[in-house]
Each structure stands twice: as C-alpha cells, then as structure tokens.
Amino acid sequence: MDRYFCFRFDVDTHRCVRQGVPNLLALAADLDARFTFFVNMGRAVSRTHTLRRRIRRGGERAEATAAKLPATAKLGVRDTLIAAIANPRVGAGAPHVLQDAAEAGHELGLHGGANHAAWQAAARTWSGDRLRAEITAARDSLETIVGERPDGFASPGWTSPSPLPRILEELGFRYMADDHGPNHDDVRIADGTERLLSVPTAITAEPGGVAYLENLAARGLHRTAFHDDLRRRLAHHRLAVVYDHPYFAGVQALERVRDAVHIARDLGFDVVRLDQAVSALHPPGRGADVPRERLEQDPHK
C-alpha cells in the first residue's frame, strides 16, 4: 500500500515569507523534496481584533492548547515589533519568493483572505459574500504572481466557517485542509459539497492544532525523543501531513525538517506535495479510498 508524507507550512508573517520560505526551498533542493505552502496574501496582524481580545481576556477563560512558544521566541523581538507596528503584507509583499517556490516545483495554496488575524478571530461571523470576496481577492493576487490558481485552501487558525466548503467549491478549489488531529486520516468529500475534498492534517500537537515542531521545542524534546515520537505517529497513517510555520521550522528547526524527511523515507513513505497525495488517494471520478497504481510524477523532479 502506498503511503504519503507531506510537509504543510502555513505562511502567515513577513518572517515566514522573507526568511523561512527561502531557507526551506534551499533545504528541499538538497533533499530533492517538495513541500506545500499555504500563503496568506494580506497582513498578519489585526489591531482591531487584538484590542478586542485584550479587552475580553479578563473575563474569559483561555482555551486549552498544547504547549507552544511565545511570539518573541518564534519571531524574535525585532520581527515581533515589525509585525506589530509596520504589519507588512505577507505573500503579496514578497512576490519573488513565491515565484521561486513555484518554479522549484512546490505547491502554493491559499491561507485565508486579506488579514490572517481577522480571519482567525471573526470569519465565523462573516457573511457568505464577505468570505467569497476575501478569498477571491487573495486567490487572484496569488494567481497574478505565480501564473496559476491554487488548488488548496487552509483557514487561518483552523477557523472554518460553515459556508466555506460550498464557497470554495464554487470558486474552483479542489480541496480544503481544515481538519486536524490524529483521528483525521481519510480524504473525504467536504460536507455540503459535491466534489470539494477535505484533506486531514494528522501530525499536529493537540489540543488546538499547534504546530508540530514548535510543540516539540516548547516541550524541550531532544533529537532522539523527536525521532521516536515521529516514528510512532507515522506508524498509524497512510497520509501523514505535518503542520508547521516557516518562521520557526524554516529558521530554528531546519535540521528537524531534514530529519523528518529522512525518517519518512526510511519508513517507506513517498515525500510529496499535498496536492499530489490528494491526486493519488482520490483520483478524479473515483472513491477516496481507491489508490492510483503510482503517483503522478512531478515535472520538476
């Protein structure tokens, strides 16, 4: 039985796209591997929603999540201040990086709309028209830069509004990647749609869908413990999608990304882009559990 291993990196800060992604592209070239990047084309910070969250914080109980690092530990003090004060555009602010990724054969999906934090905080309250407008503008921006429309979509902060699958289907997306956690393992038709696929991200830290490599660092796991943990997790999955961010994985955890690729290959996984795994596990016109005889070859490899 064919098994597929994918790294999905959510690109949602300027440090992601300006430093983390280029580092990951260089590593991928060395490994002869391809990754999936879900790119936010707008800005990372919403000052309005940040202020509202701080006002509400005194009377609300924080949701439990797996261990994660504070912003300054992931971004550094300088880039934390840049994000908070200058709030530069993410994907649209570094078009050459996105072009480099596409030319190297990596997948570029879409990650929300005009503002990452606003989507995460409020998208469940938006109208269908607002969601459609946000997605369309971001999709068109990405297409203008790289010359092709994205197949995949991932919501910022796993915030997946109920009308979203239908809207993504109407806009021509092939799949969404908002399911997370070890119990999500099968590619399926998304609720309320005829053909949009829901693709699981199984290798996260739970609860909360925390980035996997970041969680390992927050827990202080050394290299051997990381290897043991990843091997244990991979034993249970046919499609193993690892979730993280370039601002951490592409800056502080590059060697762990390298180790993960080697471990997956050692265990018999094909290391591929997420869209390739989707094509293999759910060929057009066939059921989600029917595999292809072999994965379509990436023309860049």
N, C-alpha and C positions, 0 to 999 in steps of 0.2 A: 504494500500500500504506500502510495506517495505521501510524503509529509512536507509541509511548507513552513518556513520560518521567515518572518518579516520584522524589520525594524520600522516602526512608525514614529516620526518625530513631528511634534506639533510646534510650528514656528510662530511664536506669538509675542516676541520682543525684538527690539533692534539688535540686541546682542546675539540672539538666535541667528538672524539672517546675515549679520555682518562679520561674525567671528565663528559661531558654532557650525553653521552650514558649510562654509568653506573648509573647515577642518575635517568635517565628516566626508566631504567629497574627496579630499585627499586620501583619507583612510580607506574609503570604498574603492578607490582606484588601486590602492595597494593590495586590497583583499580580493579584487575582481568581484565585487558585490554591488548590488543596487538597493537603495532604500526608498521609502515613501515619506515625503514631506507634506504635511497639511499646513498650508500657508495662510495666515491672516494678512489680508492686503491693506488693512487700515492701521489703526493705532492700538497700542496695548492698554492704555490707562483711560478710564472714565472718571474724571474728577467728581462729577455729579454723583455717581454711584459709590465712589469711595467715601464721600462725605456722608451720604445716607447710611452707608454701612457702619460708619463710626458712630453716628448718632444713635442707631438702633442697637449697637453692640451691648450697651449697658443693660438692656432689658431682655436680651435674647441669650439663649443657651447655644454655644457653638456646637456645630455638628461634629461628631466624632470622625476622625480620619486616621489613616495610617501615618506613621512618622514621616515628616518631610522637613526640608531645610528652610530656614528663613530666607527672605528675598535677598538680603545682602550677602548671604553665604553662597547663593547661586549666581547672582549677577555681579557681585562686588559692589562696594559703596559708590564708586563713580558711576557705573551703569545704572544702579538703582536710582540715583539722583537724576541722571539723564532721562530715564523713563518717566519719572515723576514730574519733572519740570519741563523738559523740551517735548517729551512724548512724541518722538519721531514716528513716521509711518514705518510699518514693518516690511511686508513684501514689496509694496509699491515704492518704498524708499531705497531698495537695493535691487533694481531690475537685472543688473549684470550677474548677480549671484544666482537668481532664478534661472536665467538663461544658461549659465554654466551647468547648473544641476540638470536641466532638461537635455542639454547637449551631451552630457555624460550618461544619459540613459536612466536617470532617476525619475520616479513618479512625483508629480506635483498635484496634490489635491487641494481643496479649498477648506479653510478653517474659519467659519463664521462670516461676518459681514464687515461693517465699517469700523467697529470698535470691539476688541476682544472682551474687555471687561464689561461693557454694556450688554453684550450678548449673554455672557455668563450670568449677570445679575438679573436681567429683565426680559430675556427673549420669550420666556413662557407667557408673558403678559401681552406680547405684541400681536397685532392683527396679522392675518394671512397676507394682506397687501404689504405690510411693513416687512415681514420676513422675505417675501418674494423680491421686494425692491433691494433689500440689503444683499441678498445672495446674488441677484442678477448683476448689480454694480460691481461686486467683488469678483465674480466669475469673469465678467467682461474685462476687468483690469488685468487679471491673470492671463487671460487669453491674448490680450494685446501684447503682453510682454514676451510670452513663450511661444505663441503661434498656434496653440491648440487648447481646446476646452478641457477642464478637468473631468475625470470620471467619478472621483470620490469626494465625499464631504464628511467632515468631522466637526461637531459642535464644540465651541469653547466651553471648558469646564463640564463637559458631558451634559450641558443644558440642552435638552432635546424637546422642543415644543411639539405638542400633539399634531399640528397641521404640517410639520416639517416633512415627513416622508412623502406625502402627496405632492407638496410643492417641489421637492427635489425631483420626483418622477416627472412632473410637468416640465421642469426645466432641462430635462435630458440627462441628469446624473445617472450613473449605473449603480452606485452603491453608497451607503452611509455607514459610518463606523462609530456609532454612539453607544453600543453595548460594551460593557467591560466587566472584568472579573473572571475567575477560574471556571465558573459554571456556564459561561457563554462560550460555546465551542463550535457551533454549526452556522454556516452561511444559510440564511433563510430569506424568504420574501418578507419585506418590511410590512408591518401592519398597515392596512388601509390602502395598499398599492397592488398593482398587478405584476410589476416586474422589477421594482427597485429592490436591491438586495441589502440586507442588514448583515454587516460583517463584524464579528466579535474581536475585541482586544482582550486576550486572556491573561497576558503576563503584565499585571499591574500589582500595586500594593493596595490592599483593601482593609477597611472600608474607605470609600471616597475616590477610588480610581487614581491613586497617587502614582507618579512616575516611578518606574521600577528601579532604575539605577540610582535615582535620587533617594529613594527609600532605603536602599542598601547603605548609602553613605550616612544617612541620618541615623541608622541603627548601628553604625560602626562595624559592619561586617567586613572582615578581611577577605583577601582574594580567594583563599581555599573555600571559605564558607559561601562566598558568592557562587563559585563553580558548583558546589554541591546543591545549593538552592536552585540554580537554573536547571541543572540536570534533572532534579526531582520534578520540577514544574513541566519540563518538556516531555517527560515520560507520559503525560496524560493527554497530550494534544496532537491532533493531526495538523491543525492550523494554529501555529504559535506566533502571535503578534505581540511584540514587546513595545511598550509605550514609554517615551521619554521626550525631553526637550533639547534642542541643540545648545541652548545657553548653558546647560550643565553637561549633558552627555558629550557634546562636541567641544568642550573646553576642559572640564575637570575629569571626565570619565572615558576618554578615548580608548585607553587600554582595556577597559571593561567592555566597550563595544567590540573591540577586536577579539577579546576572549570569547564573547558570546557567539560571534560568527563561527569561530573555530569549534566551539562546543557543539553548536547546532549541526555543523557539517559532520563532525565526528559521530553524532548520533543518527546520521542518515537523512537529515533534513536538506531540502533544496532551499537555499537562501535567495529569496526573490522579493520583488516589489509586491505590494499588496494587491494591485490590480491584476498581476499575473497569477497570484494564488487564487483570486476570485474566478478568473477565467478557467483555471484548472479544476476547481471544485464545483463551479456552477457554469458550465458551458451554456451559451445562449440556446434556449429551447429545450434544455434538459433539466432534470431534478438536481437539487442542491447536493445530494449525496453521491452523485454519479461522477467518478473521476474521468479525466481525459487519459488517453494512453500515455501521453507525455505533455509536459508543459510547453506552451508556445515559446519559442526561442526569442530572446531579446535581441533585436538587430544591433544593439550597441555592444554585445558581448562576443 
